[in-house]
Amino acid sequence: MNERAGSWLPKLQEVGERLAGEWVAARRPQTPGDTPQPHELRASDADRERIAQVLQDAHADGRITLEELEERLGVLYAARTLGELVQLTADLLPADEQPLNLDDRPVSAIFKKEERGGRWVVPAELGVTAMFGTTKLDFRDAILQNRQIIINATLVFGGLEIHVPEGVEVIRVAKDKTVRLTKQPTEPGGPVVEVRTTNFAGEVKVKEPPRRKRRR
């Protein structure tokens, strides 16, 4: 056998991710045509400031000229959507360091760890697959497209770790059994993340912010 030990792993990951993508696509319901895509969502002043900081840093270290900075700032403050904002920094930072992430594709971890966090748009429904790996979803700085987020998680000897800010409730639904995973109280009508699991020896963990101490 001439094949090096371990050289089969990337091939296995590729096959696993393709199968996971097909599985998630088959389970995904049709999205109503009036649901905006992540790039169509309106930009906030805070999002513009994130982009402005990246542009200013790029000018400070010589990656763009003063003229380019002024041109991009002009486009920035005239922009209305998140899609217009992400184009301004696409050539300045690697994908995993971008100030905005509009990737709404399923998250798959096959024999590895995958994360999605930072300032990202969480779709109303998201597919997650972890096979002998771990997926991490960080909602602390995310933009929720809906007050109810459904996570369709397929876990095979894998794990799903969810980080939530204060006020977000997480529940797990498996085999018609619902379990509340967050411990801290939330307000009625607040955001809810519903994790629907199909798993074999899979685990779901939730990380919450420290409980606030009551003032006496």
Order of alpha helices (4+ residues) and beta strands (2+ residues): alpha-alpha-alpha-alpha-beta-beta-beta-beta-beta-beta-beta-beta-beta-beta-beta-beta
